[in-house]
Structures are given as structure tokens and as C-alpha cells.
Amino acid sequence: MSYSKRLQERERATGRPVRVGVVGAGQMGSGLVAQINRVPGLVMSAVADIDITRAEKALAGAGAEQVTTTDDLTDAAAAIERGQSVALSNGMALTKLPLDVIVEVSGVPDVAAEIAYAGLIAGKHTLLMTVEADITVGLLLAGMGNKPGGPIYAVCRGDEPPECLKLIEYAQDIGLQVVVAGKGKNNPMRPTDTPTDVADEARAKGMNPKMLCSFTDGSKTQLEMCALSNATGYPVDVPGMHGVACSVDELALKLVPEGVGGVMSTEGPFVEYVTGNVAPGVFVIAKSTNDVVTHELDYLKLGKGPYYALYRPYHLASIEANLSIGEAIIDGRSTFHPIGWTSEVTAVAKSDLAAGTKLEGIGGHHVHGFTVPATDAKAAGAVPIGLIAGCTLVRDVAAGATVTYADIELDEGRPIVAMRRLQDAMLATGTLG
């Protein structure tokens, strides 16, 4: 039975729909708010944004008929209990309201991590669309949640990593061996791009230049594939991945071992990305290990074995995110979360950086993301890119060099830093992952 039908059954059984709160009412958040309010069995109870007028507009766009605008927790809770929707300016307030699920869509790692931590402590299912937080402290968050009968922590459906994981599960369910899993990248790969470089393009597209830069400098792809790596245990084949130009028809020809004409060192499994017409889709390269099955798959025109490409040509971002709410509420399971700490996204200098520079974060002028094995990052003392924003350099860093903890002054008072320190300590003692 579909989640929408099962959510309706739950509403009939409990007397009310699942109450959902969303943090962040930008383009992605507004789309999510509108979609949630269209799903039977769900109700959009609260939206928080630092610009409260955006929260109000998101609820209006979702068709919410009775909206209370307030930052008073007592008034907000009473409105929700009456079946109304609430607009607030403080995302942390959602962790104290009578909500069943919180979905974090701010895009800011510090905000996402703090809200996720507080939401889980409060016993609420907490779902992220901010993958930047997941690749920084996601293992800690997953360890706090995802226990029988407890709150669920997950990265939402709709982005490439969770949709790729669904393809991986499908390949495994039909008895195929996964060799490579990943996504298509539809932006150019220009690691030294800055927001200034892409300002005109961003203006034409109606985008924030920093957001566009996070795509064109490759950081977003590195983040997403790192998240997939940690959710599967599949490493990168080489630091930063191969990133070959590849069409859909070439996937099962290029993303195979070198010994059979491809670019991969072995049969993996690995995470990887390609450029070309594969975007905005996700893929799995799977191998048939049985001659009878290979013959059947060839006959069914999946390709010419033993390597085959399973391909989903789209991902629907916020439009699919509510599927993760169904999984958490109905099935009591997480769509997507780290199962270990396999890979790390490090911060690489885009240009020569002088001591005293206050570093911008992901998509900024100073660094781009680069995925390496987590053990290599630890050995180098590399700073996770999710912690880099606001740090001050204490010595010069050359263009192309990886920023290390020894290079920066790190604000230990930031919650995400404390969470990362705890995650590192628990990994070191074997009590996590």
C-alpha cells in the first residue's frame, strides 16, 4: 500500500494527521511546504525562516487557510493544537512545538546540525535536506536516532544520494553485484570558480551566486557523493573521483575496471560521478555473475553484459522529500544515513590565501570541496569543509593545498564543532559506526 494511503489510515486511527514543521522557506523549502500540504495524512503545521515573511509566503503558497504568525511558543503550540499553521522566525523553536516531524532545509550546516541534534533529543523524527551537515556530523546524528521505537534521523528522498541508494538496493535485491554508483553532473567543473566569477550567470538564473558557485566549483557533487559513500561504505576509487565525460549509453563501458576498457581500478564497489547527459539522473553499474542471468539480461535489452547500467533519469528534490516522512512515520526507518565514516570532504584552497583571512564556507571565494578517504583526511589533519566557514587562517595556505586544523583558528563554541569533536572521539574509541 502506498504511503499516502497508509498515512490516511493512520490519521483515521489517531484522529489527526502527521504534523510537520519545516525550517527554511527558500526555493527548496517553499516547494517542500507546498508538496507536504498536498499529501493526505500530512499537515504543514509550522514553517520557520529567519525572514518570517518568507515563512508566511510559503504557507500561503501551500494553500494554508489559517496561519498564525508568532514567535511565542505557547501561542504557537496552541495554534497547532487547533489545527492551524504557524509561521515563525526561529527554527530551533520547532523542536519545542507539538510536531511529529521536523524537516530542515536551511542549507546552512551549522543551523542544520544544531536543529537536528535538538530535534532528536526532543524525540522528533528529524529529516535533513542539508547534506552539508550530514557529511560533517551525520554519523553522530544517526547514532542518536534510528533505534526501535525512537526518533528517526535521515537525509530526505529527492536528492541524488538517497535516490542512488534506492537503485543500489534494487540491484542487490535482484541479485546483481554493484560495481559503481553515482550521479551525473550537469554543471561545468571549475574548481577555482568564485561567486564573483558566476555572478552574471547566477543573476540570469535567479540564483544566489554562492549557491551556483558550489555547483560549478564541484563542491556540491563532492558533498553528495561523500554522503553516498558514508551511507553505503563504498569508497572513492581515487581522491576527488574520476569525473569522466560520459553519456548514458557509455556508462557501462567507461565505469568498469581498466582490464575491460574502463577507468575504474577494480570492480569496487565505488562511488563516482560523470559529466554529460546523465544529469540530472543517478546510476548504478551492476554486474551479472551468472551466464544464464547475463544471457537473459542481454535478451531483455538491458545492454551487453556482464556489466549493465541501471539509470534513473531524474531526481525531484523537494517534491519527493515527503516520501521520507512516510518511511519514518509508517515504517519507523531511515531513508538514508551514514553507516560508517568512509569518506571526508576536505577544503582545498582556490588561490593563495594569506594568514588572517576569514574563510568563507562552501561555494565561497576561498575553498572548494574535495573527497578523500576518511583515513587520509584524518592522517593529514584536514578540516572537514562543513566546519570551514568563519574560521581564520593563522598561516598562509597555497593554492591547491588542503586546509588543515593547524592552519586555522577554530571556534570551539560552535555547536557543529562540538558535535564533530564528539563524533571523532566516539569513532576513535569504537563507540560509533
C-alpha positions as CSV (number, residue, x, y, z in Angstrom):
1,M,0.0,0.0,0.0
2,S,1.3,3.5,-0.8
3,Y,2.4,5.8,1.9
4,S,-0.4,8.3,1.2
5,K,-3.0,5.6,1.8
6,R,-1.2,4.3,4.9
7,L,-0.9,7.9,6.2
8,Q,-4.6,8.4,5.7
9,E,-5.2,5.2,7.7
10,R,-3.0,6.5,10.5
11,E,-5.0,9.7,10.5
12,R,-8.3,7.8,10.8
13,A,-6.8,5.7,13.6
14,T,-5.3,8.5,15.6
15,G,-7.8,11.3,14.9
16,R,-5.2,13.7,13.4
17,P,-2.7,14.0,10.5
18,V,1.0,13.9,10.9
19,R,2.2,17.3,12.0
20,V,5.2,18.5,10.0
21,G,7.5,21.5,10.6
22,V,9.9,22.9,8.1
23,V,13.0,25.0,8.7
24,G,13.9,27.2,5.8
25,A,11.5,28.8,3.3
26,G,13.7,29.4,0.3
27,Q,13.0,27.9,-3.1
28,M,13.5,24.4,-1.9
29,G,11.7,24.8,1.4
30,S,8.7,26.5,-0.2
31,G,8.4,23.7,-2.7
32,L,8.5,21.2,0.1
33,V,5.9,23.0,2.2
34,A,3.5,23.1,-0.8
35,Q,4.0,19.4,-1.6
36,I,3.6,18.3,2.0
37,N,0.3,20.1,2.3
38,R,-1.0,18.1,-0.7
39,V,-0.3,14.7,0.8
40,P,-3.2,13.0,2.5
41,G,-2.4,12.3,6.1
42,L,0.2,15.1,6.4
43,V,-0.4,18.7,7.5
44,M,2.0,21.6,7.3
45,S,1.9,22.8,10.9
46,A,4.8,25.2,11.1
47,V,7.4,26.9,8.9
48,A,10.3,28.8,10.3
49,D,12.6,31.2,8.4
50,I,14.9,34.0,9.7
51,D,12.8,36.2,7.3
52,I,9.4,35.4,8.8
53,T,7.6,36.9,5.7
54,R,9.1,34.1,3.7
55,A,7.6,31.6,6.1
56,E,4.2,33.3,5.7
57,K,4.5,33.2,1.9
58,A,5.5,29.5,1.9
59,L,2.4,28.7,3.9
60,A,0.2,30.9,1.6
61,G,1.7,29.1,-1.4
62,A,0.8,25.8,0.1
63,G,-2.8,26.8,0.5
64,A,-2.8,27.1,4.3
65,E,-6.1,28.8,5.2
66,Q,-5.4,29.7,8.9
67,V,-1.9,30.9,9.6
68,T,-0.7,32.4,12.9
69,T,2.5,34.4,12.9
70,T,4.2,34.3,16.2
71,D,7.4,33.5,18.0
72,D,5.7,32.9,21.3
73,L,5.9,29.2,21.9
74,T,2.7,29.0,23.9
75,D,0.7,30.7,21.3
76,A,2.3,28.7,18.5
77,A,1.6,25.4,20.3
78,A,-2.0,26.3,20.9
79,A,-2.5,27.3,17.2
80,I,-1.0,23.9,16.1
81,E,-3.3,22.0,18.5
82,R,-6.2,23.9,17.0
83,G,-5.2,22.6,13.5
84,Q,-3.8,25.9,12.3
85,S,-0.4,26.6,10.7
86,V,2.3,28.7,12.3
87,A,4.9,31.0,10.8
88,L,8.0,31.6,13.0
89,S,11.4,33.2,12.7
90,N,13.3,30.8,15.0
91,G,13.9,27.3,13.6
92,M,15.0,26.0,17.0
93,A,11.5,26.7,18.3
94,L,10.2,23.8,16.2
95,T,12.0,21.4,18.4
96,K,9.7,22.6,21.3
97,L,6.4,22.5,19.5
98,P,3.8,19.6,19.2
99,L,5.2,18.4,15.9
100,D,5.8,14.8,14.8
101,V,8.4,15.5,12.1
102,I,10.9,18.4,11.5
103,V,12.4,18.8,8.0
104,E,15.5,21.0,7.9
105,V,16.0,22.9,4.6
106,S,18.2,25.9,5.5
107,G,21.2,24.8,3.5
108,V,23.4,26.0,6.4
109,P,25.5,23.3,8.0
110,D,25.6,25.0,11.4
111,V,21.9,25.5,11.5
112,A,21.0,22.1,10.2
113,A,23.3,20.3,12.7
114,E,22.0,22.2,15.7
115,I,18.4,21.7,14.8
116,A,18.8,18.0,14.0
117,Y,20.6,17.5,17.4
118,A,17.9,19.3,19.3
119,G,15.1,17.6,17.4
120,L,16.4,14.2,18.1
121,I,16.9,15.0,21.8
122,A,13.2,16.1,21.8
123,G,12.2,12.8,20.4
124,K,11.0,14.1,17.0
125,H,11.8,12.5,13.6
126,T,14.3,14.8,12.1
127,L,15.0,14.8,8.4
128,L,17.6,16.9,6.5
129,M,17.8,18.3,3.0
130,T,21.1,20.0,4.1
131,V,23.5,17.3,3.1
132,E,26.4,19.6,4.2
133,A,25.5,18.8,7.8
134,D,25.2,15.0,7.1
135,I,28.8,14.8,5.7
136,T,30.1,16.7,8.8
137,V,28.2,15.1,11.8
138,G,25.7,12.7,10.2
139,L,27.2,9.6,11.9
140,L,26.7,11.2,15.3
141,L,23.1,12.1,14.4
142,A,22.3,8.7,13.1
143,G,23.7,7.2,16.3
144,M,21.3,9.4,18.3
145,G,18.3,8.2,16.3
146,N,17.2,5.2,14.3
147,K,16.6,2.9,17.2
148,P,13.5,0.8,17.5
149,G,10.6,3.0,18.7
150,G,12.7,6.1,18.7
151,P,13.1,9.2,16.5
152,I,14.4,8.7,13.0
153,Y,17.3,10.7,11.5
154,A,17.5,10.7,7.7
155,V,18.6,12.7,4.7
156,C,15.4,13.2,2.6
157,R,14.4,11.4,-0.6
158,G,14.6,13.5,-3.7
159,D,18.3,14.4,-3.8
160,E,20.8,12.3,-5.7
161,P,22.4,10.3,-2.8
162,P,19.1,8.8,-1.5
163,E,17.8,8.1,-5.0
164,C,21.1,6.4,-5.9
165,L,20.8,4.3,-2.8
166,K,17.4,3.1,-3.9
167,L,19.0,2.0,-7.2
168,I,21.7,0.2,-5.3
169,E,19.1,-1.6,-3.2
170,Y,17.2,-2.6,-6.3
171,A,20.3,-4.0,-7.9
172,Q,21.1,-6.0,-4.8
173,D,17.5,-7.2,-4.5
174,I,17.6,-8.8,-8.0
175,G,20.9,-10.5,-7.3
176,L,23.4,-8.2,-9.2
177,Q,26.8,-7.1,-8.0
178,V,27.2,-3.4,-7.6
179,V,30.4,-2.1,-9.2
180,V,29.9,1.7,-9.2
181,A,27.1,4.0,-8.0
182,G,26.7,7.7,-8.6
183,K,25.3,10.7,-10.3
184,G,25.5,12.9,-13.4
185,K,26.8,16.4,-13.0
186,N,25.3,19.0,-15.3
187,N,27.4,22.0,-14.4
188,P,31.0,22.6,-15.6
189,M,33.8,21.5,-13.2
190,R,35.8,24.6,-12.5
191,P,37.3,24.2,-9.0
192,T,38.6,27.7,-8.7
193,D,35.3,29.4,-9.5
194,T,34.2,32.1,-7.1
195,P,30.8,33.8,-6.5
196,T,32.2,36.8,-8.4
197,D,33.0,34.7,-11.4
198,V,29.5,33.3,-11.7
199,A,27.6,36.5,-10.6
200,D,26.2,37.2,-14.1
201,E,25.1,33.7,-14.7
202,A,23.6,33.5,-11.2
203,R,21.6,36.7,-11.9
204,A,20.3,35.4,-15.2
205,K,19.2,32.2,-13.4
206,G,17.7,33.9,-10.4
207,M,20.2,32.1,-8.1
208,N,22.4,33.1,-5.2
209,P,25.9,33.3,-6.6
210,K,27.4,31.4,-3.7
211,M,24.9,28.5,-4.4
212,L,25.7,28.5,-8.1
213,C,29.4,28.5,-7.3
214,S,29.0,25.5,-5.0
215,F,27.8,23.6,-8.2
216,T,30.4,24.9,-10.7
217,D,33.4,24.5,-8.4
218,G,32.4,20.9,-7.8
219,S,31.8,21.1,-4.1
220,K,28.1,20.1,-4.2
221,T,28.9,16.9,-6.2
222,Q,31.8,16.1,-3.9
223,L,29.5,16.5,-0.9
224,E,26.7,14.4,-2.4
225,M,29.0,11.5,-3.3
226,C,30.7,11.6,0.1
227,A,27.2,11.3,1.7
228,L,26.6,8.3,-0.6
229,S,29.9,6.8,0.3
230,N,29.2,7.0,4.0
231,A,25.7,5.6,3.6
232,T,27.0,2.6,1.7
233,G,30.5,2.0,2.8
234,Y,31.6,2.4,-0.8
235,P,34.9,4.4,-1.1
236,V,36.1,6.7,-3.9
237,D,38.4,5.0,-6.4
238,V,40.7,8.0,-6.5
239,P,40.7,11.2,-4.5
240,G,38.1,13.6,-6.0
241,M,36.8,10.7,-8.2
242,H,37.4,10.3,-11.9
243,G,34.6,12.5,-13.1
244,V,34.8,11.4,-16.7
245,A,32.7,12.8,-19.6
246,C,30.2,10.1,-20.3
247,S,26.8,9.7,-22.0
248,V,24.1,7.4,-20.7
249,D,24.9,4.8,-23.4
250,E,28.6,4.8,-22.3
251,L,28.1,4.3,-18.5
252,A,28.5,0.5,-18.6
253,L,31.5,0.9,-20.9
254,K,33.5,3.5,-19.0
255,L,32.7,2.9,-15.4
256,V,34.1,-0.6,-15.4
257,P,37.6,-1.9,-14.5
258,E,40.6,-0.9,-16.6
259,G,41.1,-4.5,-17.5
260,V,37.9,-4.5,-19.6
261,G,38.4,-1.0,-21.1
262,G,37.1,1.2,-18.3
263,V,38.6,3.8,-15.9
264,M,38.0,2.1,-12.6
265,S,40.9,0.3,-10.8
266,T,38.8,-2.7,-9.8
267,E,35.2,-3.9,-9.6
268,G,34.8,-1.8,-6.4
269,P,32.1,-1.0,-5.4
270,F,32.9,2.7,-5.6
271,V,31.0,6.0,-5.7
272,E,31.6,8.1,-8.7
273,Y,30.2,11.0,-10.8
274,V,30.3,11.7,-14.5
275,T,29.6,14.8,-16.7
276,G,27.4,14.7,-19.7
277,N,23.8,13.9,-20.4
278,V,23.5,11.5,-17.4
279,A,22.5,14.5,-15.3
280,P,20.1,15.1,-13.6
281,G,19.9,11.4,-13.2
282,V,21.6,8.7,-11.0
283,F,23.0,5.4,-11.9
284,V,24.4,2.1,-10.8
285,I,26.8,-0.1,-12.8
286,A,25.9,-3.7,-11.8
287,K,27.5,-6.9,-12.9
288,S,25.8,-10.2,-13.6
289,T,27.9,-13.1,-12.2
290,N,25.9,-15.9,-13.8
291,D,25.9,-16.8,-17.5
292,V,22.2,-17.7,-17.6
293,V,21.3,-14.3,-16.0
294,T,23.6,-12.5,-18.3
295,H,22.0,-14.1,-21.4
296,E,18.6,-13.2,-20.1
297,L,19.5,-9.6,-19.4
298,D,21.1,-9.3,-22.9
299,Y,17.8,-10.7,-24.3
300,L,15.8,-8.2,-22.4
301,K,17.9,-5.4,-24.0
302,L,19.4,-4.0,-20.7
303,G,22.7,-3.9,-22.5
304,K,25.5,-6.3,-23.4
305,G,26.8,-7.9,-20.2
306,P,28.2,-8.8,-17.9
307,Y,28.1,-5.0,-16.9
308,Y,24.9,-3.1,-17.0
309,A,23.8,0.4,-16.3
310,L,20.7,0.9,-14.2
311,Y,19.6,4.5,-14.7
312,R,17.0,6.9,-13.2
313,P,16.9,10.0,-15.4
314,Y,15.7,12.4,-12.8
315,H,15.6,13.3,-9.1
316,L,12.8,15.5,-7.9
317,A,14.3,17.3,-4.9
318,S,11.7,18.7,-2.5
319,I,8.8,17.1,-4.5
320,E,9.9,13.7,-3.3
321,A,11.1,14.6,0.2
322,N,7.8,13.7,1.8
323,L,8.5,10.0,1.0
324,S,11.0,10.1,3.8
325,I,8.3,11.3,6.2
326,G,6.2,8.2,5.2
327,E,9.2,5.9,5.8
328,A,9.9,7.4,9.2
329,I,6.3,7.6,10.4
330,I,4.9,4.4,8.9
331,D,7.9,2.1,8.7
332,G,10.0,3.5,11.5
333,R,13.1,3.5,9.4
334,S,15.5,6.0,7.9
335,T,15.7,6.6,4.1
336,F,19.4,7.4,4.2
337,H,22.0,8.0,6.8
338,P,25.7,7.2,7.3
339,I,26.5,3.6,8.4
340,G,30.2,4.5,8.9
341,W,32.7,7.2,8.1
342,T,34.3,6.1,4.8
343,S,35.0,9.4,3.1
344,E,35.5,13.0,4.0
345,V,35.1,16.2,2.0
346,T,38.2,18.4,2.6
347,A,38.7,22.1,1.9
348,V,41.2,22.9,-0.9
349,A,42.4,26.5,-1.4
350,K,41.2,28.1,-4.6
351,S,44.0,30.6,-4.6
352,D,46.9,31.6,-2.4
353,L,45.4,32.5,0.9
354,A,47.1,34.8,3.4
355,A,47.2,34.4,7.2
356,G,44.4,36.4,8.8
357,T,41.9,35.6,6.1
358,K,38.4,34.8,7.5
359,L,37.3,31.9,5.4
360,E,34.0,31.7,3.6
361,G,32.3,28.4,3.5
362,I,31.0,26.1,0.7
363,G,30.6,27.9,-2.5
364,G,32.6,30.9,-1.4
365,H,35.8,32.6,-2.6
366,H,38.3,30.6,-0.7
367,V,38.0,26.8,-0.8
368,H,36.3,24.1,-2.8
369,G,35.4,20.6,-1.6
370,F,37.4,17.5,-2.5
371,T,36.5,14.0,-1.3
372,V,39.2,11.7,0.0
373,P,39.2,8.5,2.2
374,A,38.4,9.5,5.7
375,T,41.6,7.8,7.0
376,D,43.7,10.0,4.7
377,A,41.9,13.1,5.9
378,K,42.5,12.2,9.5
379,A,46.1,11.5,8.9
380,A,46.6,14.9,7.2
381,G,44.7,16.7,9.9
382,A,42.4,18.1,7.2
383,V,39.5,20.3,8.3
384,P,36.0,19.0,7.1
385,I,34.6,21.6,4.7
386,G,31.4,21.7,6.8
387,L,33.4,23.4,9.6
388,I,35.4,25.8,7.5
389,A,33.0,28.8,7.3
390,G,34.1,31.6,9.7
391,C,37.5,30.1,10.5
392,T,40.5,32.4,10.4
393,L,43.8,31.3,8.9
394,V,46.8,31.5,11.2
395,R,49.3,30.9,8.5
396,D,49.4,31.2,4.7
397,V,47.9,28.4,2.6
398,A,49.0,27.9,-1.0
399,A,46.6,27.5,-3.9
400,G,45.7,23.8,-4.3
401,A,46.7,22.9,-0.7
402,T,44.3,21.3,1.7
403,V,43.4,23.4,4.7
404,T,44.4,21.6,8.0
405,Y,43.5,22.2,11.6
406,A,47.0,23.6,12.1
407,D,46.2,26.3,9.5
408,I,43.1,27.7,11.3
409,E,41.7,29.2,14.4
410,L,38.5,27.1,15.0
411,D,35.7,28.5,17.2
412,E,35.1,25.6,19.6
413,G,31.9,27.3,20.8
414,R,30.0,26.4,17.6
415,P,27.6,23.5,18.2
416,I,28.6,21.8,15.0
417,V,32.3,21.9,16.1
418,A,31.4,20.3,19.4
419,M,29.3,17.7,17.6
420,R,32.2,16.9,15.3
421,R,34.6,16.6,18.2
422,L,32.2,14.2,19.9
423,Q,31.8,12.2,16.7
424,D,35.6,12.0,16.2
425,A,36.1,10.9,19.8
426,M,33.4,8.2,19.5
427,L,34.9,6.9,16.3
428,A,38.3,6.8,17.8
429,T,37.0,4.7,20.8
430,G,34.9,2.4,18.6
431,T,31.6,3.5,20.1
432,L,30.2,4.9,16.9
433,G,30.0,3.4,13.4
